[in-house]
Amino acid sequence: MIEVLWPMALCGMGFGLFQPPNNRELIGSVPLSRSANASGAMSTSRTVGQSLGVALVGAFLAAGVAVQATLWLGALTTLAALLFSLLRIPLAAAARRG
């Protein structure tokens, strides 16, 4: 059981450290009058991403893809998401400057 708990705790801590500043940045980058729309879009995209991730992992495992290969694919997509997020930093800085 412990071999399942520590990875789940690690993921939970990662989500907890990532989501609040990310949400603040996203909501803070839109005008106050559009913050409800931005919040809804953010929540929808998060839910769709989570659902799609679970569906893809299930499909890969049902197709007989090895568990390790499925985990590596998840790690690679996470790395791609990180890189795309890092590309936003200069764009956000330029938008703040005007």
Residue, then its C-alpha position, 0 to 999 in steps of 0.5 A: m500500500i505504501e508504494v501507492l501512497w507516496p506517488m499519490a502524495l507527491c502528485g498531490m503536492g505537485f498539483g497543490l504547488f502548481q495550481p494556485p499560482n497558475n490560476r492566479e496568473l490566468i485570472g489576473s491576466v484578463p480584465l475583471s469583467r471577464s474573470a468569470n469567463a476565464s475561470g469557467a474556461m480554465s475549469t473546463s479545460r482542466t476537467v477535459g484534460q483530466s478526463l482525456g488523460v484517464a481515457l487515454v491511459g485506459a485505452f493504452l492499457a486495454a490495448g496491451v501497452a505495457v504499464q511502463a510505456t504508458l507511464w513514460l508517455g504520460a511523463l513525456t506529455t507532462l514535459a511537453a506541457l511544461l515546455f509550452s507553459l515556459l513559453r508563456i512567460p515572455l509573452a506574459a511579461a510583454a503583455r504586462r509592459g504594454 
